[in-house]
Amino acid sequence: MKTSWDLSALYNGFEDITLEEDYITLEQTICDFSEWTTKPLSTTTDIQKNLRIYIKYKTIIETLTAKIYGFVQLSLAVDVTDQRATVAQGRIRQILMEACEPVVLFIAWLGKLEQVVTLVQGDAILEEHTFYFEELQNSAKYLLSVEEETLLAKMKLTGSKAWEDLQGIVLSTLLVDYEGQSKPISEIRNLAYSSKAEIRKKAYEAELAAYPKIEYSMSGALNAIKGETNTIATEHGYKSALDQTLVQSRMDEKTLEVLLEAMVESLPKFQEYYEQKAKILGHENGLPFYDLFAPIGSAKLEYTYAEASKLIIDQFATFSEELSEMAKTAFNDGWIDVMPKTGKVGGAFCHNLHPIKQSRILVNFDGSFGNVKTLAHELGHAFHGQCLQEVSILNSEYTMPIAETASIFCETILKKAVLKSATKEEKLSLLEVDLQGSAQVIVDIYSRFLFEDNLLKTRKNKQLGVEELKTTMLAAQKQAYGKGLDWNALHPYMWINKPHYYSGTLSYYNFPYAYGLLFAYGIYAKYKKAGPEFVQIYRNLLTATGQYTLYDIAQLLEIDLHDINFWRMSFSIIYEDIEEFIQISS
């Protein structure tokens, strides 16, 4: 069983002649594409021919980009000091910048035509890409001129993208004074998971004491990014940055409204969980922020990598043989980079590689059950990618809210199986880990939504100083967590250490997580009712995620996202766990 991933299915290193040939082909294709769009396209003749030509160019560009960019990003992920990868990253970004103008020209032309559904009739390839073209046509109403769009794309590199990069650099190099030593902020924040209460509290206090060193630079970065975000959203004709995010997410306003309503309705139940956890840890006035991630229970479930892989393969087989076989391939064929090492990025992710019909998964395996669950989660993403291999690369792009469906579904399969055979003490630990995650995705995400919504609305009229940012963050935490947290021990600087706030291309990088968790739980509940016949329905749903709005994807399972009862059904799964947690720990 391999523990380092193998990228040779893409390229045999940066010296591989095929990589250079693909760079050249990509540059030439973009050049040809650009030349084609600069000639005026008729709005009355050769329309289907032009649509087919666009598909041809974009398919080549997207395929080569997926291969080259995938290879570069994956190489950097396991060694951030790889200078060849850094140079290659700059090269591919510069090449892709040249594709901006021809895309804008084509979309502007498409926007002048009648409805796409009429234009594609009679051509199988075009009909297959109806939704793809409909999205492009709809985006035409938000376009500026070609010159303005090209200029904006270039300026963002030295605007919001530069501020975003600055946040990452400044935060990752921030040193914290802790017990007479200077330690990286990431190391200090990891102490929130310590089993020792005094360490968690000291780390929290040291962390808060460190942020004043960078609070003004981070405030400047955040104000610059949100100012740019508001300006660009307005200039493009969106009602707001939130409206732009909803369009990007393929989500309608009503769905978000009902989702948020259900989340608010659930908050008292999560407060019960926090109050119980506070009681277990000896707190009387709610849970201090520094104990949010405190472990509960003495049981430690630990696995070797071989044991983890067998557990996942076996449990996936209870749902689908295809899912289990895919996991087996990933473990055996070098899809996964497993162990921590110097220069490797932290956390975990899955990178689907449509052109080679594979995925690559990065984890930092430490043997804990949390890591085993992470493996199952990322393999869920890989299965989603496998289902999307059946459609064209242009039809394989799905939005953030639906991205977590397959991953959380697979996580749930594993969790439910392990809980069945767990002892009482093991159950307590397992439930705590799971509820900790669910609470973050619902309660903390809601606080982040409130903060960012307030920030963007206020930023339309003025900049927010450091103190106002801190006050706004505390108000959001109080509204979301309620008395579940100790209001004398909150975290006024969460706006500094969450990179999601610093994206210039995707605002409200919060509610999609809540949507993903609850939609996956709702689907899991349907699976438990339907049994084996649900497997193909689920597979069809994943295959369709790049070709429908969120509402229409849900309709494939006869789910109405505008009906709050669907979301309540999803929450009921979490409520059962909260009740069992309280019962076991009382």
C-alpha positions in Angstrom: 0.0 0.0 0.0 1.5 3.3 -1.1 1.7 6.3 1.3 2.9 8.9 -1.2 0.9 9.9 -4.2 2.1 9.2 -7.7 1.7 12.1 -10.2 3.2 10.2 -13.2 -0.3 9.8 -14.7 0.0 13.6 -15.3 3.7 14.1 -15.9 7.0 12.5 -15.0 8.3 15.6 -13.3 8.9 19.2 -14.5 11.4 18.1 -17.0 8.9 15.9 -18.8 8.8 16.9 -22.5 5.0 16.3 -22.5 4.5 19.1 -20.0 6.3 21.5 -22.2 4.3 20.3 -25.2 1.1 20.8 -23.3 2.2 24.4 -22.3 2.8 25.1 -26.0 -0.5 23.6 -27.1 -2.4 25.5 -24.4 -0.8 28.8 -25.5 -1.5 28.2 -29.2 -5.1 27.1 -28.5 -5.7 30.3 -26.5 -4.1 32.3 -29.3 -6.3 30.6 -31.9 -9.4 31.1 -29.6 -8.6 34.8 -29.2 -8.1 35.3 -33.0 -11.5 33.5 -33.6 -13.4 35.7 -31.2 -11.9 39.0 -32.5 -13.7 38.4 -35.8 -17.3 39.6 -35.5 -19.6 36.5 -34.9 -22.9 36.7 -36.8 -26.1 36.8 -34.6 -28.2 35.4 -37.5 -26.1 32.7 -39.3 -23.7 29.9 -38.3 -24.9 30.0 -34.7 -24.7 26.3 -34.0 -21.3 26.2 -35.8 -20.0 28.9 -33.5 -21.3 27.2 -30.4 -19.5 24.0 -31.5 -16.2 25.9 -32.1 -16.5 27.4 -28.6 -16.9 24.0 -27.1 -13.9 22.7 -29.0 -11.6 25.5 -27.8 -12.9 25.5 -24.2 -12.6 21.7 -23.9 -9.0 21.8 -25.0 -8.2 24.7 -22.7 -10.0 23.3 -19.7 -8.4 19.8 -20.2 -4.9 21.1 -20.5 -5.4 23.5 -17.6 -6.7 20.8 -15.4 -3.6 18.7 -16.1 -0.9 21.4 -15.9 -2.4 23.3 -13.0 -3.3 20.1 -11.2 0.3 18.9 -11.5 1.7 22.2 -10.3 -0.7 22.6 -7.3 -0.2 19.0 -6.2 3.6 19.3 -6.4 3.4 22.5 -4.3 1.1 20.8 -1.8 3.7 18.2 -0.7 6.6 20.7 -0.9 5.8 24.4 -0.6 9.5 25.2 -1.2 9.6 23.6 -4.7 10.8 26.4 -6.8 10.2 24.7 -10.1 6.5 24.4 -9.1 6.4 28.0 -8.0 7.8 29.2 -11.4 5.4 26.9 -13.2 2.5 28.3 -11.2 3.4 31.8 -12.3 3.7 30.7 -15.9 0.3 28.9 -16.1 -1.5 31.9 -14.4 0.0 34.3 -17.0 -1.0 32.0 -19.9 -4.6 31.7 -18.6 -4.9 35.5 -18.3 -4.8 35.7 -22.1 -8.0 33.6 -22.2 -10.0 36.2 -20.4 -10.7 38.5 -23.4 -12.0 35.8 -25.9 -14.3 34.4 -23.2 -15.8 37.9 -22.5 -16.2 38.5 -26.3 -18.0 35.2 -26.8 -20.3 35.7 -23.8 -21.2 39.2 -25.0 -22.1 37.7 -28.4 -24.2 34.9 -26.8 -26.0 37.5 -24.7 -27.4 39.1 -27.9 -29.0 35.8 -29.1 -32.4 34.2 -28.4 -32.8 31.6 -25.6 -30.1 28.9 -25.7 -32.7 26.1 -25.5 -33.9 27.1 -28.9 -30.4 27.6 -30.4 -29.1 24.1 -29.5 -32.0 22.0 -30.8 -31.2 19.2 -33.2 -27.5 19.0 -32.2 -26.7 16.3 -29.7 -23.4 17.8 -28.4 -25.0 21.3 -28.1 -28.1 19.9 -26.3 -25.8 18.1 -23.9 -24.3 21.6 -23.0 -27.6 23.4 -22.7 -27.2 24.4 -19.1 -23.6 25.4 -19.6 -24.6 27.8 -22.4 -27.6 29.1 -20.4 -25.3 30.1 -17.6 -22.9 31.8 -20.0 -25.8 33.6 -21.6 -27.2 34.7 -18.2 -23.8 36.0 -17.2 -23.8 38.4 -20.2 -26.1 40.8 -18.3 -23.4 41.2 -15.6 -20.6 41.9 -18.1 -18.7 45.2 -18.5 -16.9 46.0 -21.7 -14.1 43.6 -22.9 -11.5 46.3 -22.1 -13.0 46.8 -18.6 -13.2 43.1 -17.8 -9.7 42.5 -19.0 -8.4 45.4 -17.0 -10.3 44.2 -13.9 -8.8 40.7 -14.1 -5.3 42.2 -14.3 -5.9 44.7 -11.5 -7.3 42.0 -9.2 -3.9 40.4 -9.2 -2.4 43.5 -7.6 -5.6 44.3 -5.7 -7.6 41.8 -3.8 -5.4 38.8 -4.7 -2.3 40.6 -3.4 -4.2 41.5 -0.2 -5.3 37.9 0.2 -1.8 36.7 -0.3 -0.6 39.3 2.3 -3.1 37.9 4.9 -1.8 34.4 4.4 1.9 35.5 4.7 1.4 37.8 7.7 -0.7 35.3 9.6 1.4 32.3 8.9 4.6 34.1 10.0 3.0 35.5 13.2 4.9 34.4 16.2 3.2 34.0 19.6 4.9 34.4 22.9 4.1 31.2 24.8 5.7 30.2 28.0 8.9 32.1 27.2 9.2 30.9 23.6 8.1 32.2 20.2 5.9 29.8 18.5 4.0 29.9 15.1 0.3 30.9 15.4 -0.7 27.5 13.8 1.0 25.6 16.6 -0.7 27.7 19.3 -4.1 27.3 17.7 -3.7 23.5 17.6 -3.4 23.6 21.4 -7.1 24.2 21.5 -7.4 20.4 21.1 -5.2 19.6 24.1 -6.6 17.3 26.7 -5.2 19.7 29.4 -7.4 22.6 30.4 -4.6 24.8 31.5 -2.8 24.5 28.2 -6.0 25.3 26.2 -6.6 28.5 28.3 -2.9 29.6 28.2 -2.8 29.1 24.4 -6.0 31.1 23.9 -4.7 34.0 26.0 -1.4 34.0 24.2 -3.1 33.9 20.8 -5.3 36.9 21.7 -2.2 38.8 23.0 -0.4 38.2 19.7 -3.0 39.7 17.3 -2.4 43.4 18.1 0.9 43.0 16.3 -0.9 42.5 13.0 -4.4 43.9 13.6 -3.9 47.1 11.7 -2.4 45.5 8.6 -5.1 42.9 8.6 -7.8 45.5 9.0 -6.4 47.4 6.0 -6.3 44.2 3.9 -9.9 43.2 4.9 -11.2 46.7 4.2 -9.5 46.8 0.8 -10.8 43.5 -0.3 -14.4 44.1 0.8 -14.3 47.6 -0.7 -13.2 46.1 -4.0 -15.9 43.3 -3.7 -18.7 45.9 -3.2 -17.5 48.1 -6.1 -17.1 45.2 -8.6 -20.5 43.7 -7.6 -22.2 47.0 -8.1 -20.5 47.8 -11.4 -21.4 44.4 -12.8 -25.1 45.0 -12.0 -25.6 42.7 -9.0 -27.9 43.9 -6.2 -25.1 43.2 -3.7 -22.1 40.9 -3.0 -24.6 38.4 -1.5 -26.6 38.5 -4.7 -23.4 37.8 -6.7 -22.5 34.9 -4.4 -26.0 33.4 -4.9 -25.6 33.5 -8.7 -22.2 31.9 -8.4 -23.6 29.2 -6.2 -26.6 28.5 -8.4 -28.8 29.2 -5.4 -32.0 31.2 -5.3 -32.8 33.7 -2.5 -35.7 31.7 -1.1 -33.5 28.7 -0.5 -31.0 30.7 1.4 -33.8 32.4 3.4 -35.3 29.1 4.4 -31.9 27.6 5.2 -31.0 30.5 7.5 -34.4 30.3 9.1 -33.8 26.6 9.9 -30.3 27.3 11.2 -31.6 30.0 13.6 -34.4 27.6 14.7 -31.7 25.0 15.6 -29.5 27.3 17.7 -31.2 26.5 21.1 -30.6 22.8 20.6 -26.9 23.5 19.9 -26.8 25.7 23.0 -28.0 22.6 25.0 -24.9 20.7 23.6 -22.6 23.6 24.6 -24.1 23.9 28.1 -23.7 20.2 28.6 -20.1 20.3 27.5 -19.5 23.3 29.8 -21.0 21.4 32.7 -18.7 18.4 32.0 -15.7 20.7 31.9 -16.7 22.5 35.1 -17.9 25.8 33.8 -21.0 27.5 35.2 -21.6 30.4 32.7 -21.4 28.7 29.4 -18.4 27.3 27.5 -15.4 29.6 27.1 -14.2 29.9 23.6 -10.9 28.2 24.5 -12.8 25.0 25.4 -14.8 24.7 22.2 -12.5 22.0 20.9 -11.7 20.4 24.2 -11.8 16.6 24.0 -14.5 14.8 26.0 -14.2 11.2 27.2 -11.1 9.1 27.9 -11.5 6.6 25.1 -9.0 6.9 22.3 -9.8 5.2 19.0 -6.5 4.8 17.1 -5.8 3.1 13.8 -2.9 2.2 11.7 -3.2 3.3 8.1 -3.8 -0.2 7.0 -6.6 -0.6 9.5 -8.1 2.7 8.5 -8.1 1.7 4.8 -9.7 -1.7 5.5 -12.4 -0.1 7.7 -13.3 2.4 5.0 -13.3 -0.1 2.2 -15.5 -2.5 4.1 -18.0 0.1 5.3 -18.2 1.7 1.8 -19.1 -1.7 0.5 -22.3 -1.7 2.7 -23.5 1.1 0.5 -22.0 0.4 -3.0 -19.5 -2.0 -4.4 -18.4 0.8 -6.9 -17.6 3.1 -4.0 -15.7 0.5 -2.2 -13.7 -0.5 -5.3 -12.8 3.2 -6.0 -11.5 3.5 -2.4 -9.4 0.3 -2.8 -7.9 1.8 -6.0 -7.1 5.1 -4.3 -5.3 3.2 -1.4 -3.4 0.9 -3.7 -2.6 2.9 -6.7 -0.9 6.0 -5.3 -3.8 8.4 -5.2 -3.2 9.4 -1.5 -0.3 11.3 0.1 -0.7 10.1 3.7 1.9 11.2 6.2 3.0 14.7 7.5 6.4 15.8 6.4 8.5 19.0 6.2 7.2 21.4 3.5 3.8 19.6 3.1 0.7 21.7 3.6 -1.5 21.0 6.6 -5.1 19.8 6.6 -6.6 17.7 3.9 -8.1 18.0 0.4 -9.2 16.0 -2.7 -8.2 17.2 -6.2 -10.3 15.6 -8.9 -8.5 15.2 -12.2 -11.1 14.8 -14.9 -8.7 14.4 -17.9 -7.1 11.3 -16.4 -10.3 10.0 -14.7 -8.6 9.9 -11.3 -8.2 12.0 -8.1 -5.5 12.8 -5.6 -6.0 13.1 -1.9 -3.8 14.8 0.7 -4.1 14.0 4.4 -1.8 14.3 7.4 -2.6 11.0 9.0 -2.0 10.6 12.7 -4.0 7.5 13.5 -6.9 9.2 15.2 -10.5 8.4 14.3 -10.9 12.1 13.2 -8.2 11.4 10.6 -10.0 8.2 9.5 -13.2 10.2 9.1 -11.2 12.8 7.1 -10.0 10.0 4.7 -13.6 8.9 4.2 -14.6 12.5 3.6 -12.0 13.1 0.9 -12.7 9.7 -0.7 -16.3 11.0 -1.0 -15.1 13.9 -3.0 -13.1 11.4 -5.2 -16.3 9.4 -5.8 -18.1 12.6 -6.8 -15.3 13.1 -9.3 -15.6 9.5 -10.6 -19.3 10.1 -11.3 -18.6 13.3 -13.2 -16.2 11.4 -15.5 -19.3 10.4 -17.4 -19.9 14.0 -18.6 -17.8 16.4 -20.5 -15.3 18.5 -18.6 -17.4 21.6 -19.3 -20.4 19.9 -17.5 -18.3 18.8 -14.5 -18.0 22.0 -12.6 -20.2 22.2 -9.5 -20.7 25.0 -7.0 -19.5 25.2 -3.4 -22.8 24.4 -1.7 -23.2 21.0 -3.4 -19.4 20.2 -3.1 -19.7 18.6 0.3 -22.6 16.3 -0.5 -20.7 13.2 -1.3 -17.9 13.8 1.2 -20.3 14.2 4.2 -22.4 11.3 2.9 -19.3 9.0 3.0 -18.3 10.4 6.4 -21.8 9.5 7.7 -21.6 5.9 6.5 -18.3 5.4 8.4 -19.5 7.2 11.5 -22.7 5.3 11.9 -20.9 2.0 11.5 -18.3 2.8 14.1 -20.9 4.1 16.6 -22.8 0.8 16.3 -19.9 -1.3 17.8 -18.5 1.4 20.1 -18.4 1.1 23.9 -20.2 3.8 26.0 -16.9 5.6 26.6 -16.0 5.4 22.9 -19.5 6.6 21.9 -19.1 9.7 24.1 -15.8 10.6 22.4 -17.1 9.9 18.9 -20.3 11.9 19.4 -18.3 14.8 20.8 -16.0 14.9 17.8 -18.9 14.7 15.5 -21.1 17.3 17.3 -18.1 19.6 17.5 -17.9 19.6 13.7 -21.6 20.0 13.2 -21.7 22.9 15.7 -18.9 24.6 13.8 -20.7 24.2 10.5 -24.0 25.5 11.8 -23.4 27.8 14.8 -20.0 29.2 14.0 -20.8 29.4 10.3 -23.9 31.4 11.2 -21.7 33.8 13.2 -19.4 34.2 10.2 -22.4 34.9 8.0 -23.6 37.6 10.4 -20.2 39.2 10.6 -19.5 39.2 6.9 -23.0 40.5 6.0 -22.6 43.3 8.5 -19.1 44.0 7.2 -20.0 44.2 3.6 -23.1 46.4 4.2 -21.1 48.8 6.5 -18.1 48.9 4.0 -20.4 50.5 1.4 -20.3 53.7 3.3 -17.0 53.7 5.3 -14.0 51.7 6.4 -14.2 49.7 9.7 -11.5 50.3 12.2 -10.0 47.6 14.3 -12.2 48.2 17.3 -15.4 48.2 15.1 -14.3 44.9 13.5 -13.8 43.3 17.0 -17.1 44.6 18.2 -18.9 43.3 15.1 -17.3 39.9 15.5 -18.3 39.7 19.2 -21.9 40.7 18.4 -22.1 38.0 15.8 -20.7 35.3 18.2 -23.2 36.3 20.9 -26.1 36.2 18.4 -25.1 32.8 17.1 -23.9 31.0 20.2 -26.2 32.7 22.7 -25.6 31.6 26.3 -24.0 28.4 25.0 -20.7 30.3 25.3 -19.3 32.4 28.1 -19.6 36.0 26.9 -16.5 36.9 29.0 -14.4 34.5 27.0 -15.2 35.0 23.3 -12.8 35.6 20.4 -12.8 39.1 19.0 -10.1 38.4 16.4 -11.7 35.6 14.4 -11.8 37.9 11.5 -8.0 37.8 11.3 -7.4 34.1 11.2 -10.2 32.9 8.8 -8.9 33.2 5.3 -12.4 32.9 3.9 -13.0 36.6 4.6 -10.1 37.5 2.5 -11.2 36.1 -0.9 -11.8 38.7 -3.5 -13.6 36.3 -5.8 -15.9 34.5 -3.4 -17.8 36.3 -0.7 -19.9 34.7 2.0 -17.6 31.6 2.0 -19.7 30.3 4.9 -23.3 29.3 4.3 -22.4 26.8 1.6 -20.8 24.7 4.3 -24.1 24.6 6.3 -26.0 23.8 3.1 -23.6 21.0 2.3 -23.9 19.3 5.7 -27.7 19.5 5.9 -28.3 18.5 2.3 -26.0 15.5 2.7 -27.8 14.5 5.9 -31.2 14.9 4.2 -30.0 12.6 1.4 -28.6 10.1 3.9 -32.1 10.0 5.6 -33.6 9.2 2.2 -31.1 6.4 1.7 -32.0 4.8 5.0 -35.6 4.8 4.0 -35.2 3.6 0.4 -32.4 1.0 0.8 -30.2 -0.4 -2.0 -32.4 1.0 -4.8 -31.2 4.5 -3.7 -27.6 3.8 -4.8 -28.3 4.5 -8.5 -30.5 7.5 -7.7 -27.6 9.0 -5.6 -25.1 8.3 -8.4 -27.3 10.0 -10.9 -27.6 13.0 -8.6 -23.8 13.4 -8.3 -23.4 13.1 -12.1 -25.9 15.9 -12.6 -24.3 18.4 -10.2 -22.6 20.4 -12.9 -25.7 20.8 -15.1 -28.5 22.1 -12.8 -29.2 24.8 -10.2 -29.2 23.6 -6.6 -33.0 23.7 -6.5 -33.3 21.5 -9.6 -30.7 19.1 -8.4 -32.8 18.6 -5.2 -35.9 18.1 -7.3 -34.2 15.0 -8.8 -34.8 13.5 -5.4 -38.2 15.1 -5.0 -36.7 17.5 -2.4 -38.2 21.0 -2.1 -35.5 23.3 -0.8 -38.1 25.9 -0.1 -39.8 23.6 2.4 -38.3 24.2 5.9 -39.4 20.6 6.8 -36.7 19.2 4.6 -34.1 21.1 6.6 -35.7 20.1 9.9 -35.5 16.5 8.8 -31.7 17.0 8.3 -31.4 18.7 11.7 -33.2 15.8 13.4 -30.2 13.6 12.7 -28.0 16.0 14.6 -30.5 16.4 17.4 -30.5 12.7 18.0 -26.8 12.8 18.5 -27.1 15.8 20.9 -29.7 14.0 22.9 -27.5 10.8 23.1 -24.5 12.8 24.0 -26.3 14.5 26.9 -27.8 11.2 28.0 -24.4 9.3 28.0 -22.5 12.2 29.7 -25.1 13.0 32.4 
